[in-house]
Amino acid sequence: MKYFIIRWCSCLALSSTLIAPAFSQGTLPPNAAASVNGIIISNDTVEQGIRSALAQGQKDSPELRKAVLGKLIEISLLSQQADKNGLADSEKANRQLALIRQNYLADLELSTFIANNPVSDADVQAEYNREIASLGAQGMIVEYKVSDIAVATEADAQAALARIKKGESFDKVAKSVSLAPNKTQGGLVGWVQAGQTLPQIAAVLVTLSKGQVSPAPIQMP
């Protein structure tokens, strides 16, 4: 649980000697589409490649499936050759692999959250209401330049708020106590619409005037 205080404010060719002996579709274990130098390419991996191609507008066909499998075989050959050449343990490779892993885990977390938290009609209506609430009287979109301070306990939040009320600058307090990455920018979040924030924050944000700080900490899950 966290508590927030907010302020408005290029081409590569492989030789036939490399490809010819490497690929096998003979006797394969279950769920295997091919074996490349003993490395299995699973049917699941092939299907994932096909889904990616379909998402890009290609049509499912035997030719597409053959092309996807061929590409996976080529990738396997190249990665094995890179390993033999000592490239797998290079700093550049490790950096890229770490980035790929990070992006995959982020996507996996998001898809898992969406699957476990389906959006209901009530959720859609609530989001619509928040968007409407962010419109001004003339139908203009109202944006707020917001800063925040994120701390772990209500006591920490109250202590930070007390410092601000005594005249200490919001930026200074944020830099000293906030747990959020934006603490180095004095807690600056940037320009947002009320409807783009969580309901707990939006409810307070629309009541503030320029330069004001939320009168009490905002509890977040």
N, C-alpha and C positions, 0 to 999 in steps of 0.2 A: 504494500500500500504506500502511496506517495501523497504528499501534500504540496499544492502549488500556490504561489502568490503571483498574480498577474498584474501587468501595468499596460494601459493603452498606449499608449504611446505611438608463285606467282604460279606460276604454273610449275608443277614438279612431275617429271617422268620417272617411272620405275623401270628398271631393266627387266627383261624377261627372265633372267637368271634369278632375280629376287622373287618374282611372282610365281613362276611355274611350280616350284616344289612346295610352296608354302600353304596352299589352299586345299582343303579337303571337304567333300560332302559325302564321304562314304559312310561307314558305320559311326553314328554320332550318338552321344548320350541324349536322354530325354530333354526336350525344350531347347535343343541346340540347332541353329540354322547352318552353322559352318564351324570349321576348326582351322585356325591360322597358326601354323607352327605350334599346335597344341593349345593355343588360346581359343576358348570357346566364344563364339558370337551367338547369344541366345535369341530365340524367337521373340522374346519380350523386347530386346533391344531393336530388332528389326521392326517390330510393330510400332515402337516409339518413333523411329525414324520415319515410318510411313505416315503416322499421325502428324508429325511435324510438316511433312511435305503436303499433306492434305490441307493443313491449316494455312498454307501459303498459296492455296488455290489449285494445286495439281489434282488430277483425277486418279483414283485408284485403278490400277491395271497390273497385269503380269509384268509388263515392261518396267513400271515404276518400282515394283517390289524387287525386281532383279537389279535395278539401278541402285536402290537403297542398300541392298546386301553387298553389291560390288563396292559401294562407297565405304561401307563399314569394314570390308576386307582391306581396302586400301589404307584406311586409317589405322587398322591394326598392324599392318605391315610397316607403315611409317613409324608408329610409336615403338614397335619392337626394334627397328633399326636405330631410332634415336637412343633407345636404352643401351644398345650395343655400343654406340658411339660415345657413351658417357654423358649424353645431354640430359638424361632424366634427373640427375642430381645437381644440375646447374642452378645457380641462384635465380636466373630468369625463369626457368621451368617451375621451380618451387613457388616463386611469387605468383605466377599465373595459375598454378594449380590451387593455391590457397584462395585466390580470388574466385575461381570457378566454384570451389567448394562453398565459399561464403555465399555466393549468389544462389547456388542451388538450395542451400539450407534456408535462405530467406524465402525463396519461392515455395519450398516445401512447407515451411511454417505458415505462410499465407494461405496456401491451398488447404492445409489441414484445418486452419482456423475457420475458413469459409465453409468447409464441409461440416464442421462440428457446430457452426453457428449460422444456420441458414437464415436468409433475410426474409422476414414475414411482411405481409401487407402493412401491418402496423408500423414496422420499421421504415418502410418506404414512405408512408404518410408522415411519420415523424421527421424524416429527412427533408421531405417537401416543405413541411411547416417551418423547419429551421432556415431553409433557403428563402422562404417568403419573409421570415422575420428579419433577414439580413438586408431586405430592400427598404430604402428610405421612403418617405411620404410621396416623393415625386417619381417613384418607381426606379430610383437610382440605386445601384449597388453600393452599400456602405462597407468600407474596409477600415480595419483598425491596425495600427502599428503597435504590436504587442511585444512586451518583454515578460519573462517569467523566472521564477526561482523555484526549483524542485528540491525538496528535502524529504527525508525518510519518515520523520515523526511530526506529530502535531506540535509538540514542544519546540522542536527546531523551527517550525514554521512561525509559531507565535514569537519566538525570540528574534527571528529575522524581521518580522513585521514590526516589532517594537523598535528595532534599530532604525527602520525607515521612518516610522512616525516621529522619532526623536530628531529627524533631520538628516540622517546619514543617506547618502545617495543610493538609489536602487541599484545602479550599476556596481557600486563598490560592494554592497551586500551580496549581490548575485555572484560576483567573482570570488567572494570569500567562503560562501556556504553552499551554493547550488551544486547539485549532483549531476545536472544536465550538461551535455557537451557544449552548449551555447554559453556556459558561464564565462568563457574567455571573452565573449562579446558583451559582457554585462547582462546576460540573460536575454539578449535580443532574439526574438522569434521572426519578426518581419511583418509584412502586411498580410492580413487574413480577413475573411468574412466570418461573421459570427456563426453562420451555418456550416462552416468548414471545421469548426472546433467541436469538442465533445460537449454534450448538453450542459454539464456542470459548469464548464468555462463560459459557454455562450450565455447562460443565464446571468452571469455576473458581468460579462463584458459589455452587454448592451446597456447596463445601468451606469457605466463609468463615463466620466468626462475626460477630455484630454489632460494627461498628466496625473490622473488619479490612480491610486493603487487599490486593489480589492480590499475591502474593510476587514475581511477575515480570511484565513486560509481556506483553500478549496480542496476538499478531500477527493482523491482519485483512487480507483481500484489498483 
